[in-house]
Amino acid sequence: MPKRVQSKILRMMNYAYINFDVTVKNALLMLQKSGFELREIVKVYHLGVMKLLPLAPAYIFIARKVRQKS
């Protein structure tokens, strides 16, 4: 995401820090490597106007720990 857009989002939300470097792909990969199975992805919009963006500004991943077969 361009730095200019990032700074506007931070000002609008009045939130000091958001890590824009984390990607959905990397987060899902980390879950999988840790032994979790993805159940659902929930998009989070902090402000209604953000629904106009092509991607949600935040996501919640709902996952379940998979049992290891012995």
Secondary structure, 3 states (H helix, E strand, C coil): CCHHHHHHHHHHHCCCCCCCCCCHHHHHHHHHHCCEEEEEEEEECCCHHHHHCCCCCEEEEEEEECCCCC
